[in-house]
Amino acid sequence: MKKNLLAIAVGAAVAMPGLALADGPTVYGKVNVSLENAEFDDGENSSDDAWELNSNASRLGVKGDFDLDVAGLKAIYQAEFEISVDDGDKDGETFSQRNIFGGLKGSFGTLKAGKFDTPTKKAQGKIDQFNDLGGDIKNVLSGENRVSNIIQYSTPSLGDLVTLNAAFIPAENEDIDGDGDEETGLADTISVSLVAEKDMFYGAVSYDADMVDELTTDETGNSPTIDITRVVVGLKPGNVELGALYQMAEEAESAPGMDKGEESSYILSAAFKIDRVKLKAQYGMTEADVTDEEVTQVSLGADYKLAKASKVYLYGTQLERDLDVDDDVDDTEETIFGIGMEHKF
């Protein structure tokens, strides 16, 4: 079924790229391919320069809406898949699921259900200047989650400024926190955000409760559940783009007699446009108070716009992990240089 849908979408994209079919869905996508050189060093062993061709979350999707018999009410839908442009992912799969949902939209707002980005992930806005590349902020902080079984309500824009997004995720009889008990509630995990957008200003605050931390696993292979508070501010005065993110994450549960693990994260980004060229820089850091761990990432890059929907780019990023700051042991360092192109349709 999935392969048939993708075949239809590919055929439609070739026939009429970027256009909505009459009374039907819009086919859209993005191809983002880069040639990258990566080097890894853990203080004892270092890898030779390795060259790779990466697909960087290239995607293909269909989306649309249509009027229902109830006045002012529309059905909405989206089916989006990540595509591996080169040789498939590590499991040999060319396609993998991204944001897929169905829902309703009207004067009351928007209600949708399926698998898609949480309100906290979406709260980052566009401050991540290296999204989907080696300098993505997901390498530094938690909360960049796309989850299954999520149901979300979003208000209409209030005062043409503010939107409230609230989502809940039933665990469907899974042991999400590793305590041996299966979760059966309606809202075992929640994610909410308040987003404000006006002219050159963007701001958001979000909160996750009992969210599975996909970046961390314990000795049993389980991922802890965490509570996340995120604050984001973005400004676009003229040809300048400025972004800042602060986040506090805390384990939702801890073992008896032990402190809850906490970590604080910061992201700062900036970009400057000169005609067709966009110069950009980004810094991210996460400090873990209990484990005394620290992660830092510095990225620099430049884009050259070929057309409204096409660009070429180059970038470099360095990711350092200090697993014990006091003893300065088990440090790792990864350096990536890449050149690529992105085409949207």
N, C-alpha and C positions, 0 to 999 in steps of 0.2 A: 504493500500500500504506500509506504513512504517513498520507495523508489519510483513508483508510478507518478506520484504527485510531483516529485522532483523532475522527472522527465518532462512532464507537462509544463512545469515552470521554466525549465531550460528552453524548451521550444518556443514558449511565449516570449521569453526574454530576447531570444535571437531575432524573432519576427518583429517585435515592437519594443525595444528596450526603453524602460523608463516611462512607458505610457500605460494608462489605465484602459483595460479592455471595456468595451461597451457593456454597461450594467454588470460589470464583473470586477475581479480583483486587480490590483496593481502589482506588477512583478518588479522587484527591485533587488539590488545586491551591491556587493563591493568585492573587488579583487585587490588584495594588498600583498605584494610579493617582495621579499627582501633577501639579499645575499649578505650573510653575516659571518663575521669572524669572532669566535669566542675563545677565551682563555680562562682557566680555573686554577686557583692556587689555594691550598689549605694550610700553608706554612711548612708542610713536610713533603707534599707531592704537588706537582704542578702539571697540567696537561699542555700538550703542544697546541699551537693555534689550530682550531678546527673550523672549517668552512661549512656552512649550511645554507640551504635555500628554505625559507620559511613562509608560511601562508598567512600568518598574523591575523587569525580570526576572519579570513575572507568568508563571505556569506551570500546566501541566495534565499529569497523569501517571496511570499505572496501575502497581501493584506488588503482589507477593504471593509466596506460597510454597506448596508442597504436598509431602506425604510421598512418598518413593520406596519401591521394593520392598525396598531395603536398610535394615535396622533403624537408626533414629536419623539417617537421612540425608534432607535436604530439598533440593528444587530452589528457587532464589530467582530473582526477575526484577524488573526495573523498566524502564519506558519513560517518560521525562519530557521534555516539550517546553516551550520558552519560547514564550509567546503575546504578540503585540502587541495590546493592548487598543484602541489608538487607530487609527492608519492604517498599520500595518505598519512594518517596519524600513526601513533605507535602500535595500534591494534590493526592497522591496515584498512581502516574505515575512511572512505572519502567524505561521508556526510555524518554529522552529529547534531543533535538537537540544541537549538538556542531558545529564543523566545517564541512560544507557541501558546495561544490562548483563544478563547471565545468570550463574548460578553455583550453587554447592553449599554447604550449611551443615550442620554436625554437631558432635559433641563435639570434633573436631579443630580447629574454628574455621570460618572462612568463606573461600571461594575464589570470586572473580568476575572476569569479563573483559568489556571493552566500551569505552565512553567515559564517564569520570566524573572527579570532582575528585581530584587527587593527595593522598596523605597529608600533604604539607606544607601544601597549601591547607586541608585539613580540620583541621589542627593549630591553626588560629586559634581553634577553638571558637566561642564567642559573644561574644568581646571587641569585635567590630566593631559598635558601636552604630548605625551608619548603613549597614549592609549593603544593597547593591542601590540605594542612593540616591547623590546627588552627592558625599556625604562618604565613600564606600566606601574602605577602605584600599588597594584595588587601584590607586587613583590615585597612591599614594605609593611602594609597594614592589613588587618582583618576587615571583614565587612563587605568585600567585593563578591557578593553571592548571587548566583542565579539558582533558584530553588524550584523544586517540583511541588505539586499539590498546594499552590498558593492562590488565595482569593483576596482580591484587592478592591477597595472603593476609593475613588478620587472625587473630590468636590469639583464643581465648576469653578473657574477663576473668580475669586471673591474680590470685588472692587478692581477688577482687571489687574490684580497684583499677586494675591496669595492663593495657593492651592494646598489642600490637606490630602495626604495619601495615607491610608490605613490598610494593612494587610495582616492576615492570619494564616497559619500553616498547620493543619493537623498532621501529627506524626504517623498516623495510620498503623498503629500497633508496633512501631519500631522503638528500640531503646536508644533514644537520641543522645542521652547524657552518660551512657555507660554504667548506670547504677544497677543494671540487671532487671529493671522493671520496664515493661513495654508501656509506651505513652498512648493513651486512648482519647485524649481530650479534643475539643473542637479547635482550640487555639493554643496548642502546645508551644508554638513560636509566634511572636508578633513582630511586625516592623512598621513603623510609622514615620512620616516626615511632613514638615511644613516648609513649603518652597515659595519664595518671593522673587518675582522677576519684573523689572521695569527699566526700559531703555538700556543704559549701559551697566545696570546693577543686577547681580544675581546673589541670592542668599538662601541658605537652607539649614535646617536643624533636623536631626533624625535620631531615632532610638530603636534598637533591637533588643528583645528579651528572649533568652534561651535560644539563641541562634547557634547552630553548629559551626564551629571554627574549622573551616576546611584547610587552613594553613598549618594546623597543629595536630599531631597525633601522639598519644602516650605509648607506653611500652606494650600495651595490649592491642594497639592498632586503632583504638577508639579516638574520636575527636571530641574535645570538651565543648560544652555549650557556654556561650559568653553573652554578656549584656554590653551593648555598644552605644555610646553617645557620640554623635558626629556633628560638627559645625563647619559650614563652608561659606566662603565669601568670594565672589568674582567680580571684577570690574573690567570694562572695555572702553576706556577713554581714547577716542580716535583710533590710531593704528597700534595701540598698546593693549595687551591682554595681561591681567594680573589675577592670580588665584592663590587662595590660602585655605588649608583644611586643618582642623584640629580634631583629634579623636581620642576618647578614653574607652578602653575595653577591659572588662573584668569578668573572671570566671563566674558563671551563674552558681556553681556548686564547688565546694572544696572538701577535702578529706577532713575528718574530725581532728581538731587541734592544729590545723595548718591554716596559714593565711591564704586568702584567695589571690590567685595570680592577677596582676594588673599590668597594663601597658598603655603608654601614651604615645601618640603618633602625631607628626607634623608633616605637612606637604606645602611647599612654596613653589609657585611656577610663574613664569613670565615669558612673554613673546612680543616681538616687534615686527611689524610688516613694513617692507620697503618695496613698493610696486608689486612684483610677482614673488618676491622673496619673503619668507617668514623665518626669523631667527628665534630660537626658543631655548629655554633653560629650565631645569627643575631639580629640586632638592627634597628628599624625603628622609625621615628618621623615625624609628620606633625604639623606645626604651621600655624594657620590662623590669619593674621594680623588684619583684621577688626573686626571679632567676638571674638578675644582673646581666641580662642580654641586651645587645644593642645592634640595630640594623640601620645602615645608612645607604642611600642611593643618590648618585649625582648623574645627571643626564644633560647633554648638549646636542643640539641638532639644527638643521635648516631644511625648509621645504621650498620647492620652486613650483609654482602653479603653472601647469600647461594649459589648463582650461578650467571652467567652473567646477567640473567634477573630476579632474585629473591632476595629479602632481607627482613629482619625483622628490626624493628626500635622502638625506644622510644623517646619521646620528651616532653618538657614542654614549655608553652608560657604564658606570662602575658600581657594583653592589658589594658591600662589605658586611659580613656578619661576625660580630665579636660575641662569642658564646659565653664568655666569662670575662667581663671588663676588668675586674680586680686582678685576676691572675694572668690575663692576657694570653690565654691558651685557646686552642681549637678555633682560631680565627680562619675565616675563609674569604676569598676575594674573587669576584667574577667580573671580567671586562669584556664588553661586546662593542664591536664596531659594525655598522650596517649601512647599506645603500639599497634603496628600493623604489617602488612605484605603487601608486594607489589610483584605481579607477572606480568611480561609483556610477551606477546606472539605475 
